[in-house]
Amino acid sequence: MAEKKEARRGLGRGLSALMADVAPTQTNADTDAPRRPDRLLPIESLRPNPDQPRRTFLQEHLDDLANSIRTKGVIQPLIVRPDPNAQGMFEIVAGERRWRAAQMAQLHEVPVLIRDFNDTEVLEVAIIENIQRADLNSIEEAAGYRQLMFKFGHTQEKLAEALGKSRSHIANLMRLLNLPESVQDMVTEGTLSAGHARALITAPNPEQLAKTIAEKGLSVRETEKLVKAGQNPEAPRKPTTDGTFKTDKDADTKALEGDLSAALGMKVFIDHKPGSEKGKITIAYESLEHLDSLCALLSTYR
């Protein structure tokens, strides 16, 4: 179904070494010296990373950064690697926003750190750099965590430890990926906050509620009340295909569904038969890439 992926590896030396490259420059009052670049490269000799996890570059943020660069220059060097497809060119591993802003500031050269990264390390660094700088919206950050977990075998616990995040922060963000794409788009565009989106995860009609929230400008607390009101246990139940009535899931089952969904980055449904120890788990994937990742993950437990 998919080409053979590179062998998975744990965090170990890999992620910690990569993080040393993307960590923000540390300065002090005496020196205030930026990190020394390997060299300066012409703007036109660089090209963006096609797998850059950041998909949205807000113009106002680019304008602010360009104004800063006009005054102080590019303080933090870009991380690049020799372009594997074009001799004499370099691919941006981390720092595309600085590169775009430098062009707006009409700079001809930018400082760079040149690293001999493979394709796997390029994606890892790009994700980590954005996450470390709190430079992604909630959906992009969640997708970044999912990529780190599925493509490179990192666990939520290890990611939390290495990135200085809580495990609950990572798990809660990844749950957002279970929402319909239209709702995720509203979070990406800033129409809804991550808090609004989290409240909608358990809603039976998140798309409809999301539109209502945006139109009325409801707060997160008001959203939580709206979702709770929509989950009326006294509402009439519809019979299933075998003529029986589907029972509401208990809180523990729903919580377990949420945890598994967050861990896998896919929707997980648990159908447990009341009064027995039997049931089934359904995992819904949205693309063949997700299915490939799931198969690779399951194969590690053989």
C-alpha positions, -999 to +999 in steps of 0.1 A: +000+000+000+028+024+008+065+025+002+086+011+030+092+037+056+125+044+074+130+024+105+115+040+135+137+053+164+130+065+198+137+100+210+172+092+223+200+111+206+179+119+176+153+144+189+175+158+217+203+166+192+178+181+167+163+203+195+198+217+201+197+232+166+162+247+169+163+260+205+159+298+205+192+317+210+201+323+246+216+356+254+225+376+285+228+412+294+266+413+291+270+398+256+235+398+240+253+380+211+232+361+185+242+326+175+271+326+150+259+315+116+280+292+094+278+316+065+256+341+046+236+328+016+219+348-012+181+349-008+176+334-042+197+303-034+171+292-008+138+274-014+111+265+011+107+230+026+078+214+007+068+195+039+067+226+061+040+219+088+031+256+089+005+263+062-006+298+073+016+329+072-004+358+085+005+390+066+005+412+096+030+390+114+052+390+083+050+428+082+060+431+119+089+407+114+101+425+082+101+458+101+122+442+128+146+428+102+150+462+086+161+476+119+181+447+135+187+422+107+180+385+109+192+377+144+185+339+145+201+321+116+180+299+093+187+261+093+192+248+058+205+217+041+220+213+005+191+209-018+190+172-028+174+181-062+193+212-073+231+216-071+242+249-056+208+254-040+197+250-003+164+239+012+151+257+043+147+233+072+136+259+097+131+296+093+108+300+063+090+329+079+123+348+084+132+341+048+099+355+036+102+386+058+138+391+047+126+394+011+100+419+022+128+439+039+148+437+006+177+419+021+200+401-004+216+376+020+205+358+052+226+340+079+223+302+079+234+271+097+240+243+072+232+208+083+234+175+065+199+163+075+180+134+059+144+137+049+132+124+082+152+148+103+141+177+081+105+171+089+113+166+126+132+199+129+105+218+110+078+205+134+099+210+165+110+245+156+075+257+151+062+240+183+091+253+204+084+288+193+046+285+199+044+295+163+016+273+151-022+275+155-038+247+176-047+226+146-012+228+131+004+221+164-018+190+169-010+178+134+027+183+142+024+161+173+006+135+152+034+135+126+061+131+153+042+102+168+032+083+136+062+090+113+089+087+140+074+065+167+075+092+195+051+087+223+030+114+240+050+109+272+084+113+256+072+143+235+059+160+266+092+155+284+114+166+255+093+196+244+085+209+279+048+203+275+023+185+297+010+152+284-025+165+289-017+195+267-006+172+239-035+148+243-061+176+244-048+193+213-047+160+194-083+154+202-091+185+180-081+164+150-112+143+155-135+173+147-149+178+112-125+196+088-149+226+086-146+231+124-108+226+123-107+253+096-126+277+118-099+272+145-071+277+120-088+309+108-092+322+143-130+321+142-131+296+170-105+292+198-090+259+209-112+261+240-143+263+219-132+234+198-124+212+228-159+218+241-173+206+207-154+173+206-182+154+224-211+172+207-232+151+183-235+181+158-202+200+161-205+217+127-239+232+134-229+243+169-197+258+156-216+281+133-240+291+161-210+299+184-193+321+157-225+339+149-235+347+185-199+352+197-204+328+226-177+323+253-161+290+260-182+285+291-214+293+272-203+268+245-198+241+272-234+247+285-247+246+249-230+213+243-242+199+276-278+210+269-277+192+235-268+159+252-302+153+268-304+118+283-342+120+281-342+124+244-361+095+226-338+068+214-339+052+179-338+015+175-308-001+159-310-024+129-316-055+151-346-038+168-328-031+201-322+003+215-287+017+216-277+025+251-258+057+260-221+052+266-209+057+302-184+084+310-155+060+313-161+046+278-163+081+264-131+091+282-113+060+269-125+068+233-111+103+237-077+090+250-074+065+222-084+090+196-059+115+209-031+088+210-038+076+174-049+109+159-079+092+144-115+087+156-119+056+178-153+042+187-158+016+214-189-006+213-191-025+245-219-049+251-236-042+285-234-071+310-206-088+291-168-086+285-172-085+248-173-056+224-155-041+194-133-011+186-136+008+154-109+031+141-118+056+114-090+069+091-093+099+068-066+091+043-044+062+030-015+079+047-033+076+081-040+039+073-004+033+065+007+049+097-018+028+117-005-004+100+031+006+108+022+013+144+003-020+148+032-040+132+055-029+160+035-049+185+039-083+167 
